[in-house]
Structures are given as C-alpha cells and as structure tokens.
Amino acid sequence: MQKYTQLTYEQRYHVYLLNKQGYNQTFIAKSMGRNKSTISRELSRNTGKRGYRHKQANRLADERY
C-alpha cells in the first residue's frame, strides 16, 4: 500500500508563489515532484474569496491530522 505524505509549509508556500505568478497546476506539480491531483486538491480545498492562502491551508491541514 502506498504511503501518503502531506504537503509541508514550505511546499504550500511554493504552491502559493507559483499560483500567484499565474502558473498552472501541471507546472506547479512538476516543479515540486508531486502529482497534479495533489496540487488540484490543495488549491480547491484552500482557495476562497481572497485566493489561495498558504498559512490558513497549513493551519487547517494541521487541524485535520
């Protein structure tokens, strides 16, 4: 069975920066060595009216796990 790992704070910040610069999910995923679906889930879970917020995303992930 495959072992899953959460995104770290630094990885979430990386997602935030690249997303803010307008890069697509495929590019972000490849640059991090992660699956595109991981980035897609991360952005869909944690994007609100004010966009993707990496600090809030990390806090919510800590609460979930």
Contacts in CASP RR format, 6 or more apart in sequence:
PFRMAT RR
TARGET T0000
AUTHOR 0000-0000-0000
METHOD contacts of the structure
MODEL  1
MQKYTQLTYEQRYHVYLLNKQGYNQTFIAKSMGRNKSTISRELSRNTGKR
GYRHKQANRLADERY
6 61 0 8 1.000
6 65 0 8 1.000
7 15 0 8 1.000
7 34 0 8 1.000
7 38 0 8 1.000
7 42 0 8 1.000
7 61 0 8 1.000
9 54 0 8 1.000
9 58 0 8 1.000
11 32 0 8 1.000
11 34 0 8 1.000
12 42 0 8 1.000
12 54 0 8 1.000
12 57 0 8 1.000
12 58 0 8 1.000
13 54 0 8 1.000
14 28 0 8 1.000
14 31 0 8 1.000
14 32 0 8 1.000
15 28 0 8 1.000
15 32 0 8 1.000
15 39 0 8 1.000
15 42 0 8 1.000
15 43 0 8 1.000
15 52 0 8 1.000
15 54 0 8 1.000
16 52 0 8 1.000
16 53 0 8 1.000
16 54 0 8 1.000
18 27 0 8 1.000
18 28 0 8 1.000
18 31 0 8 1.000
19 28 0 8 1.000
19 43 0 8 1.000
19 52 0 8 1.000
20 52 0 8 1.000
23 31 0 8 1.000
25 36 0 8 1.000
25 39 0 8 1.000
25 40 0 8 1.000
25 43 0 8 1.000
26 36 0 8 1.000
28 39 0 8 1.000
29 35 0 8 1.000
29 36 0 8 1.000
29 38 0 8 1.000
29 39 0 8 1.000
32 39 0 8 1.000
42 57 0 8 1.000
43 52 0 8 1.000
45 57 0 8 1.000
45 60 0 8 1.000
46 52 0 8 1.000
46 53 0 8 1.000
46 54 0 8 1.000
46 56 0 8 1.000
46 57 0 8 1.000
46 60 0 8 1.000
END
